[in-house]
Amino acid sequence: MLKTIKQLKESFVFAINSVVVNKLRTILSLSGITIGIFSIIAVFTVIDSLENNIRTSIASLGENVVYVQKWPWSMGGDYPWWKYMKRPVPKQEEEDLLRKKLSLSDAISFNAATNRLVKHKDKSLSSTSVWGVSGEYDKIRSFDIKEGRYISFFEHHTAKNVAVIGWQIAKDLFGSKQPVGKHIKIGGRKVKIIGVFEKEGESSIGDNSMDELIIIPVNFAKNLFDFRRIDPWIMVKAKEGVSSQDLIDEIKGAMRSIRRLKPKEEDNFALNQISILSQGLNSIFSTINIAGWIIGGFSLLVGGFGIANIMFVSVRERTNIIGVQKALGAKNTFILSQFLYESTLLSIFGGTLGLILIFLLTMLVGAVSDFEISLTLKNIVVGLSISTVIGVIFGFFPAYQASRLNPVEAITANV
C-alpha cells in the first residue's frame, strides 16, 4: 500500500515537472480547455442568473396570491377564445363582496392599469404605466418607499388625487429636485405626489418594476380611464399557512355565487396564480440548459482533443525517458498515472482559468448594468468536475500508449 502511494506521489511530481518545464505546450493545452470551460460555464451562469432574476421578479408578485381575471394566463385545450371574450371583467363591487365572503384571504385589492401621458411643467413622459389600486395593495405587493409615504386609507376611499411615483419617473421629471409635494398631470388631471418608490432596478419580466410605475387610488383612477376597456383584476392574498389551492377553491365558490352562476354553467372568470408561470419556466429553462450543454459540449470536445494531441506529443518527446524508467523497474501503472496526472492537471488548470475569466465577466456585467449575474458554487463545482473528467478521458489513451511501450525500443527510439 505504501509502495503504491509512493509511486503515485512520484508520478505526480513527474507530471508537475513536465507541466512547468514545457511552458509553451502547457499554454497551448490550457487555451483549448480554458475556452471550452469558459463557454459552457458562461452559458450556465447566464442562464442561471436569468432564471433567478425572472423567478425573483415573479415571486415579487406573490407566490400565495390568486388573480381573479377575465382571461386565463394559460388557455390550452380546445376552449374557444370567443368564450373568454364574452366574459365580464371583474368589478370593484365584486372586491367588496369577496372580502365579505372569503375567510382564507389576508388581503384583497382591486386593480386597473393603463398608459397615460404624464407631465410636469415643460417635461413629459408618454405611455407611462399608471395603476389604480385599492386600499390593501400594499399588503400584497412588497415595495419600499424612498421618500414621502404611501396612499392612506382615507385617500383611497375619498378618491384623492394623489400618487406614489417610481424612482425613474421622479428622476426623469424632477432630476435632483425633491418631487414630494409637487404636482404632475396624468392624462390632463392634476395629481399631487406624496411618495417615491425605492429603486428596484430593471425587472426581468418587463413591467413589474416599480421604477417606471405610478400608483393612484383606484377610485380616483375612474376619472382617468374606462375600466370596461382595460380588463381590471382582483388580487387575493392567502392567510399564512393557507395553501393556494384551498384559497382558489374558496374564491371559485364565492365568485360563482356573486355572479349567480348555475351549477351546470361554466365559470365566466379565470383564477390565475404564479405557479402557472413557474411551471412554464421549468420547461423553458430545461430546454435552454440542454441547448447550453450541446453548445458548450462542442467547445469542450475541441479542448479535449487539444489535450489528447498535446499528450501524444508529450509521450513522443519523452519516449527515451519512459524507456529508461521502465528499464529501471518502473511499472506500467507508474507510467500511466504519470501522464494521466499531467493531462488532468492541464485540464484542471485550464478549467480554473476559464472560471476566473467568467468571474471577471460577472463583475464587469454587474458594474455596467442592473442585470444581476453571479458565478455560483454549483457552476464552479460543475466546471472543475468537467475539467477533471475531460483530462482523464482524453489523457487516458496517450497515457495507456506510453505505459505499454517496450523499454528497449523506447530507449533506442529516435525522437
C-alpha positions as a Python dict, from the first residue, in 0.01 Angstrom:
ca = {
    (1, 'M'): (0, 0, 0),
    (2, 'L'): (277, 243, 100),
    (3, 'K'): (470, 147, -212),
    (4, 'T'): (171, 224, -432),
    (5, 'I'): (121, 561, -264),
    (6, 'K'): (489, 640, -310),
    (7, 'Q'): (471, 553, -680),
    (8, 'L'): (162, 772, -728),
    (9, 'K'): (338, 1057, -549),
    (10, 'E'): (644, 1021, -774),
    (11, 'S'): (416, 1015, -1079),
    (12, 'F'): (255, 1336, -960),
    (13, 'V'): (597, 1503, -918),
    (14, 'F'): (699, 1396, -1270),
    (15, 'A'): (374, 1539, -1407),
    (16, 'I'): (429, 1873, -1227),
    (17, 'N'): (784, 1898, -1358),
    (18, 'S'): (668, 1825, -1713),
    (19, 'V'): (399, 2095, -1691),
    (20, 'V'): (645, 2353, -1553),
    (21, 'V'): (930, 2274, -1792),
    (22, 'N'): (722, 2266, -2112),
    (23, 'K'): (569, 2611, -2077),
    (24, 'L'): (467, 2658, -2441),
    (25, 'R'): (298, 2321, -2459),
    (26, 'T'): (124, 2391, -2128),
    (27, 'I'): (-8, 2724, -2254),
    (28, 'L'): (-137, 2565, -2575),
    (29, 'S'): (-311, 2292, -2375),
    (30, 'L'): (-461, 2539, -2130),
    (31, 'S'): (-601, 2764, -2403),
    (32, 'G'): (-822, 2493, -2552),
    (33, 'I'): (-974, 2370, -2228),
    (34, 'T'): (-998, 2727, -2091),
    (35, 'I'): (-1212, 2831, -2387),
    (36, 'G'): (-1423, 2515, -2352),
    (37, 'I'): (-1492, 2558, -1981),
    (38, 'F'): (-1545, 2932, -2027),
    (39, 'S'): (-1804, 2864, -2299),
    (40, 'I'): (-2013, 2606, -2116),
    (41, 'I'): (-1999, 2760, -1765),
    (42, 'A'): (-2059, 3109, -1906),
    (43, 'V'): (-2375, 2977, -2073),
    (44, 'F'): (-2489, 2811, -1747),
    (45, 'T'): (-2403, 3120, -1542),
    (46, 'V'): (-2606, 3350, -1767),
    (47, 'I'): (-2896, 3102, -1780),
    (48, 'D'): (-2896, 3053, -1400),
    (49, 'S'): (-2875, 3428, -1337),
    (50, 'L'): (-3153, 3499, -1586),
    (51, 'E'): (-3373, 3230, -1434),
    (52, 'N'): (-3304, 3356, -1082),
    (53, 'N'): (-3384, 3715, -1180),
    (54, 'I'): (-3705, 3612, -1352),
    (55, 'R'): (-3815, 3393, -1061),
    (56, 'T'): (-3733, 3675, -817),
    (57, 'S'): (-3942, 3916, -1024),
    (58, 'I'): (-4228, 3666, -1038),
    (59, 'A'): (-4201, 3597, -666),
    (60, 'S'): (-4247, 3971, -602),
    (61, 'L'): (-4597, 3929, -749),
    (62, 'G'): (-4677, 3697, -462),
    (63, 'E'): (-4646, 3318, -453),
    (64, 'N'): (-4960, 3293, -239),
    (65, 'V'): (-5165, 3542, -442),
    (66, 'V'): (-5455, 3448, -669),
    (67, 'Y'): (-5554, 3678, -956),
    (68, 'V'): (-5923, 3697, -1044),
    (69, 'Q'): (-5933, 3799, -1410),
    (70, 'K'): (-6127, 3776, -1733),
    (71, 'W'): (-5853, 3591, -1924),
    (72, 'P'): (-5653, 3289, -1805),
    (73, 'W'): (-5274, 3304, -1828),
    (74, 'S'): (-5267, 2959, -1986),
    (75, 'M'): (-5555, 2875, -2219),
    (76, 'G'): (-5463, 2530, -2351),
    (77, 'G'): (-5703, 2269, -2487),
    (78, 'D'): (-5966, 2348, -2749),
    (79, 'Y'): (-6151, 2610, -2545),
    (80, 'P'): (-6277, 2872, -2799),
    (81, 'W'): (-6125, 3218, -2745),
    (82, 'W'): (-6458, 3387, -2809),
    (83, 'K'): (-6592, 3242, -2484),
    (84, 'Y'): (-6321, 3429, -2299),
    (85, 'M'): (-6406, 3742, -2494),
    (86, 'K'): (-6769, 3728, -2376),
    (87, 'R'): (-6675, 3710, -2011),
    (88, 'P'): (-6743, 4016, -1795),
    (89, 'V'): (-6445, 4195, -1642),
    (90, 'P'): (-6405, 4194, -1262),
    (91, 'K'): (-6584, 4481, -1093),
    (92, 'Q'): (-6496, 4682, -785),
    (93, 'E'): (-6821, 4574, -623),
    (94, 'E'): (-6703, 4213, -652),
    (95, 'E'): (-6394, 4302, -449),
    (96, 'D'): (-6617, 4417, -163),
    (97, 'L'): (-6834, 4106, -188),
    (98, 'L'): (-6527, 3877, -192),
    (99, 'R'): (-6396, 4047, 120),
    (100, 'K'): (-6721, 3958, 298),
    (101, 'K'): (-6739, 3601, 171),
    (102, 'L'): (-6376, 3485, 197),
    (103, 'S'): (-6240, 3352, 524),
    (104, 'L'): (-5900, 3235, 397),
    (105, 'S'): (-5784, 3567, 249),
    (106, 'D'): (-5542, 3804, 420),
    (107, 'A'): (-5574, 4098, 177),
    (108, 'I'): (-5774, 4185, -135),
    (109, 'S'): (-5706, 4458, -390),
    (110, 'F'): (-5892, 4575, -699),
    (111, 'N'): (-5656, 4700, -970),
    (112, 'A'): (-5677, 4866, -1310),
    (113, 'A'): (-5386, 4973, -1527),
    (114, 'T'): (-5329, 5171, -1844),
    (115, 'N'): (-5072, 5401, -2007),
    (116, 'R'): (-5108, 5778, -1992),
    (117, 'L'): (-4917, 6096, -2078),
    (118, 'V'): (-4755, 6237, -1764),
    (119, 'K'): (-4636, 6599, -1750),
    (120, 'H'): (-4458, 6833, -1510),
    (121, 'K'): (-4410, 7185, -1641),
    (122, 'D'): (-4216, 7152, -1969),
    (123, 'K'): (-4121, 6786, -1919),
    (124, 'S'): (-4342, 6496, -2024),
    (125, 'L'): (-4338, 6117, -2037),
    (126, 'S'): (-4553, 5938, -2293),
    (127, 'S'): (-4717, 5599, -2236),
    (128, 'T'): (-4634, 5590, -1865),
    (129, 'S'): (-4781, 5295, -1678),
    (130, 'V'): (-5045, 5417, -1432),
    (131, 'W'): (-5210, 5177, -1187),
    (132, 'G'): (-5523, 5242, -991),
    (133, 'V'): (-5524, 5021, -680),
    (134, 'S'): (-5746, 4979, -378),
    (135, 'G'): (-5658, 5003, -12),
    (136, 'E'): (-5487, 4668, 53),
    (137, 'Y'): (-5250, 4663, -243),
    (138, 'D'): (-4952, 4744, -20),
    (139, 'K'): (-5025, 4429, 184),
    (140, 'I'): (-4997, 4214, -129),
    (141, 'R'): (-4713, 4366, -331),
    (142, 'S'): (-4388, 4422, -141),
    (143, 'F'): (-4206, 4751, -201),
    (144, 'D'): (-4014, 5022, -18),
    (145, 'I'): (-4079, 5396, -10),
    (146, 'K'): (-3771, 5612, -67),
    (147, 'E'): (-3929, 5950, 3),
    (148, 'G'): (-4266, 6057, 141),
    (149, 'R'): (-4530, 5795, 218),
    (150, 'Y'): (-4782, 5554, 69),
    (151, 'I'): (-5151, 5625, -2),
    (152, 'S'): (-5363, 5631, 315),
    (153, 'F'): (-5695, 5452, 376),
    (154, 'F'): (-5876, 5787, 374),
    (155, 'E'): (-5719, 5891, 41),
    (156, 'H'): (-5820, 5561, -116),
    (157, 'H'): (-6183, 5591, -17),
    (158, 'T'): (-6224, 5960, -90),
    (159, 'A'): (-6064, 5932, -436),
    (160, 'K'): (-5798, 6190, -356),
    (161, 'N'): (-5584, 6298, -650),
    (162, 'V'): (-5257, 6172, -501),
    (163, 'A'): (-4987, 5944, -639),
    (164, 'V'): (-4676, 5749, -546),
    (165, 'I'): (-4432, 5752, -837),
    (166, 'G'): (-4143, 5530, -939),
    (167, 'W'): (-3778, 5622, -891),
    (168, 'Q'): (-3713, 5654, -1265),
    (169, 'I'): (-4016, 5876, -1321),
    (170, 'A'): (-3904, 6105, -1037),
    (171, 'K'): (-3559, 6127, -1194),
    (172, 'D'): (-3692, 6197, -1545),
    (173, 'L'): (-3940, 6466, -1437),
    (174, 'F'): (-3762, 6631, -1145),
    (175, 'G'): (-3394, 6542, -1178),
    (176, 'S'): (-3222, 6608, -845),
    (177, 'K'): (-3512, 6814, -709),
    (178, 'Q'): (-3748, 6690, -437),
    (179, 'P'): (-4068, 6556, -604),
    (180, 'V'): (-4277, 6500, -290),
    (181, 'G'): (-4536, 6774, -254),
    (182, 'K'): (-4511, 6875, -619),
    (183, 'H'): (-4786, 6826, -878),
    (184, 'I'): (-4791, 6640, -1208),
    (185, 'K'): (-5061, 6596, -1470),
    (186, 'I'): (-5179, 6247, -1561),
    (187, 'G'): (-5396, 6246, -1871),
    (188, 'G'): (-5462, 6614, -1811),
    (189, 'R'): (-5568, 6568, -1445),
    (190, 'K'): (-5368, 6738, -1171),
    (191, 'V'): (-5219, 6494, -917),
    (192, 'K'): (-5013, 6558, -604),
    (193, 'I'): (-4704, 6342, -542),
    (194, 'I'): (-4698, 6208, -187),
    (195, 'G'): (-4425, 5946, -222),
    (196, 'V'): (-4146, 5794, -435),
    (197, 'F'): (-4076, 5422, -453),
    (198, 'E'): (-3727, 5295, -372),
    (199, 'K'): (-3526, 5199, -680),
    (200, 'E'): (-3580, 4833, -772),
    (201, 'G'): (-3383, 4807, -1095),
    (202, 'E'): (-3499, 4666, -1425),
    (203, 'S'): (-3741, 4377, -1394),
    (204, 'S'): (-3671, 4054, -1583),
    (205, 'I'): (-4037, 4017, -1675),
    (206, 'G'): (-4083, 4359, -1826),
    (207, 'D'): (-4335, 4584, -1649),
    (208, 'N'): (-4323, 4450, -1295),
    (209, 'S'): (-4065, 4704, -1169),
    (210, 'M'): (-4197, 4993, -962),
    (211, 'D'): (-3931, 5229, -1107),
    (212, 'E'): (-4145, 5337, -1403),
    (213, 'L'): (-4486, 5297, -1240),
    (214, 'I'): (-4734, 5545, -1092),
    (215, 'I'): (-4977, 5423, -825),
    (216, 'I'): (-5300, 5617, -763),
    (217, 'P'): (-5620, 5537, -567),
    (218, 'V'): (-5849, 5323, -780),
    (219, 'N'): (-6146, 5546, -705),
    (220, 'F'): (-5958, 5843, -848),
    (221, 'A'): (-5848, 5627, -1144),
    (222, 'K'): (-6213, 5607, -1252),
    (223, 'N'): (-6174, 5967, -1363),
    (224, 'L'): (-5882, 5879, -1588),
    (225, 'F'): (-5977, 5560, -1771),
    (226, 'D'): (-6266, 5330, -1851),
    (227, 'F'): (-6233, 5006, -1654),
    (228, 'R'): (-6452, 4818, -1902),
    (229, 'R'): (-6189, 4851, -2174),
    (230, 'I'): (-5872, 4770, -1984),
    (231, 'D'): (-5951, 4440, -1812),
    (232, 'P'): (-5905, 4518, -1441),
    (233, 'W'): (-5825, 4236, -1199),
    (234, 'I'): (-5865, 4144, -834),
    (235, 'M'): (-5570, 4019, -628),
    (236, 'V'): (-5639, 3794, -329),
    (237, 'K'): (-5360, 3703, -88),
    (238, 'A'): (-5394, 3391, 126),
    (239, 'K'): (-5354, 3393, 501),
    (240, 'E'): (-5032, 3246, 634),
    (241, 'G'): (-5050, 2866, 635),
    (242, 'V'): (-5332, 2854, 379),
    (243, 'S'): (-5249, 2673, 56),
    (244, 'S'): (-5313, 2838, -280),
    (245, 'Q'): (-5542, 2554, -381),
    (246, 'D'): (-5763, 2599, -73),
    (247, 'L'): (-5785, 2971, -145),
    (248, 'I'): (-5866, 2904, -513),
    (249, 'D'): (-6146, 2666, -416),
    (250, 'E'): (-6296, 2923, -181),
    (251, 'I'): (-6266, 3207, -437),
    (252, 'K'): (-6423, 2991, -706),
    (253, 'G'): (-6728, 2919, -490),
    (254, 'A'): (-6757, 3283, -388),
    (255, 'M'): (-6729, 3416, -745),
    (256, 'R'): (-6985, 3170, -876),
    (257, 'S'): (-7219, 3284, -601),
    (258, 'I'): (-7151, 3653, -668),
    (259, 'R'): (-7216, 3611, -1040),
    (260, 'R'): (-7516, 3386, -977),
    (261, 'L'): (-7389, 3101, -1194),
    (262, 'K'): (-7600, 2786, -1206),
    (263, 'P'): (-7439, 2452, -1110),
    (264, 'K'): (-7404, 2339, -1473),
    (265, 'E'): (-7282, 2674, -1604),
    (266, 'E'): (-6913, 2719, -1681),
    (267, 'D'): (-6703, 2968, -1487),
    (268, 'N'): (-6700, 3311, -1651),
    (269, 'F'): (-6382, 3418, -1474),
    (270, 'A'): (-6021, 3296, -1451),
    (271, 'L'): (-5824, 3227, -1134),
    (272, 'N'): (-5454, 3268, -1211),
    (273, 'Q'): (-5156, 3216, -986),
    (274, 'I'): (-4779, 3246, -1008),
    (275, 'S'): (-4732, 2867, -1019),
    (276, 'I'): (-4866, 2876, -1377),
    (277, 'L'): (-4573, 3096, -1478),
    (278, 'S'): (-4328, 2894, -1268),
    (279, 'Q'): (-4429, 2568, -1436),
    (280, 'G'): (-4380, 2728, -1775),
    (281, 'L'): (-4036, 2850, -1670),
    (282, 'N'): (-3933, 2499, -1565),
    (283, 'S'): (-3989, 2358, -1912),
    (284, 'I'): (-3835, 2660, -2087),
    (285, 'F'): (-3514, 2659, -1884),
    (286, 'S'): (-3484, 2280, -1906),
    (287, 'T'): (-3475, 2316, -2284),
    (288, 'I'): (-3229, 2605, -2264),
    (289, 'N'): (-3000, 2403, -2034),
    (290, 'I'): (-2996, 2116, -2284),
    (291, 'A'): (-2906, 2363, -2559),
    (292, 'G'): (-2632, 2501, -2332),
    (293, 'W'): (-2481, 2155, -2287),
    (294, 'I'): (-2486, 2100, -2663),
    (295, 'I'): (-2326, 2437, -2742),
    (296, 'G'): (-2067, 2410, -2467),
    (297, 'G'): (-2008, 2042, -2546),
    (298, 'F'): (-1859, 2126, -2886),
    (299, 'S'): (-1614, 2367, -2723),
    (300, 'L'): (-1518, 2106, -2466),
    (301, 'L'): (-1472, 1846, -2738),
    (302, 'V'): (-1227, 2074, -2917),
    (303, 'G'): (-1046, 2140, -2587),
    (304, 'G'): (-1036, 1767, -2513),
    (305, 'F'): (-885, 1684, -2850),
    (306, 'G'): (-630, 1958, -2783),
    (307, 'I'): (-536, 1788, -2456),
    (308, 'A'): (-508, 1449, -2629),
    (309, 'N'): (-297, 1591, -2911),
    (310, 'I'): (-55, 1764, -2673),
    (311, 'M'): (-28, 1448, -2461),
    (312, 'F'): (61, 1238, -2766),
    (313, 'V'): (337, 1491, -2840),
    (314, 'S'): (449, 1469, -2476),
    (315, 'V'): (466, 1089, -2494),
    (316, 'R'): (669, 1106, -2814),
    (317, 'E'): (915, 1360, -2669),
    (318, 'R'): (969, 1152, -2355),
    (319, 'T'): (984, 809, -2517),
    (320, 'N'): (1353, 764, -2427),
    (321, 'I'): (1289, 871, -2066),
    (322, 'I'): (999, 626, -2044),
    (323, 'G'): (1232, 350, -2170),
    (324, 'V'): (1489, 435, -1904),
    (325, 'Q'): (1224, 441, -1631),
    (326, 'K'): (1086, 103, -1737),
    (327, 'A'): (1439, -40, -1762),
    (328, 'L'): (1497, 70, -1403),
    (329, 'G'): (1184, -117, -1292),
    (330, 'A'): (905, 136, -1331),
    (331, 'K'): (570, -41, -1368),
    (332, 'N'): (308, 31, -1632),
    (333, 'T'): (82, 189, -1368),
    (334, 'F'): (360, 435, -1277),
    (335, 'I'): (393, 550, -1639),
    (336, 'L'): (15, 552, -1689),
    (337, 'S'): (-53, 760, -1377),
    (338, 'Q'): (231, 999, -1465),
    (339, 'F'): (68, 1102, -1794),
    (340, 'L'): (-285, 1089, -1655),
    (341, 'Y'): (-179, 1328, -1379),
    (342, 'E'): (-31, 1560, -1639),
    (343, 'S'): (-340, 1565, -1863),
    (344, 'T'): (-571, 1607, -1563),
    (345, 'L'): (-361, 1889, -1417),
    (346, 'L'): (-357, 2069, -1751),
    (347, 'S'): (-731, 2030, -1781),
    (348, 'I'): (-799, 2150, -1424),
    (349, 'F'): (-567, 2449, -1466),
    (350, 'G'): (-744, 2537, -1790),
    (351, 'G'): (-1083, 2499, -1627),
    (352, 'T'): (-975, 2721, -1335),
    (353, 'L'): (-860, 2991, -1576),
    (354, 'G'): (-1195, 2965, -1755),
    (355, 'L'): (-1379, 3011, -1424),
    (356, 'I'): (-1162, 3313, -1336),
    (357, 'L'): (-1249, 3471, -1671),
    (358, 'I'): (-1621, 3411, -1603),
    (359, 'F'): (-1588, 3566, -1256),
    (360, 'L'): (-1426, 3875, -1409),
    (361, 'L'): (-1702, 3886, -1669),
    (362, 'T'): (-1973, 3876, -1400),
    (363, 'M'): (-1804, 4167, -1220),
    (364, 'L'): (-1789, 4366, -1544),
    (365, 'V'): (-2156, 4300, -1628),
    (366, 'G'): (-2260, 4392, -1274),
    (367, 'A'): (-2064, 4718, -1295),
    (368, 'V'): (-2214, 4837, -1624),
    (369, 'S'): (-2574, 4715, -1593),
    (370, 'D'): (-2854, 4639, -1346),
    (371, 'F'): (-2861, 4273, -1451),
    (372, 'E'): (-2761, 4060, -1153),
    (373, 'I'): (-2523, 3786, -1263),
    (374, 'S'): (-2306, 3571, -1039),
    (375, 'L'): (-2085, 3265, -1060),
    (376, 'T'): (-2248, 3015, -826),
    (377, 'L'): (-2075, 2742, -625),
    (378, 'K'): (-2270, 2485, -825),
    (379, 'N'): (-2126, 2609, -1153),
    (380, 'I'): (-1775, 2623, -1005),
    (381, 'V'): (-1805, 2258, -899),
    (382, 'V'): (-1951, 2165, -1239),
    (383, 'G'): (-1667, 2344, -1419),
    (384, 'L'): (-1391, 2176, -1217),
    (385, 'S'): (-1564, 1837, -1241),
    (386, 'I'): (-1594, 1865, -1619),
    (387, 'S'): (-1227, 1969, -1640),
    (388, 'T'): (-1122, 1665, -1440),
    (389, 'V'): (-1332, 1426, -1648),
    (390, 'I'): (-1202, 1577, -1974),
    (391, 'G'): (-844, 1542, -1853),
    (392, 'V'): (-890, 1177, -1757),
    (393, 'I'): (-1084, 1074, -2069),
    (394, 'F'): (-870, 1249, -2330),
    (395, 'G'): (-546, 1178, -2149),
    (396, 'F'): (-607, 810, -2093),
    (397, 'F'): (-525, 677, -2440),
    (398, 'P'): (-189, 865, -2472),
    (399, 'A'): (-105, 757, -2114),
    (400, 'Y'): (-201, 397, -2190),
    (401, 'Q'): (11, 402, -2506),
    (402, 'A'): (306, 531, -2305),
    (403, 'S'): (264, 260, -2037),
    (404, 'R'): (270, -17, -2300),
    (405, 'L'): (599, 91, -2463),
    (406, 'N'): (873, -171, -2481),
    (407, 'P'): (1168, -44, -2271),
    (408, 'V'): (1435, -148, -2525),
    (409, 'E'): (1251, 5, -2821),
    (410, 'A'): (1175, 317, -2620),
    (411, 'I'): (1537, 374, -2517),
    (412, 'T'): (1668, 329, -2872),
    (413, 'A'): (1384, 523, -3038),
    (414, 'N'): (1489, 820, -3248),
    (415, 'V'): (1262, 1104, -3125),
}
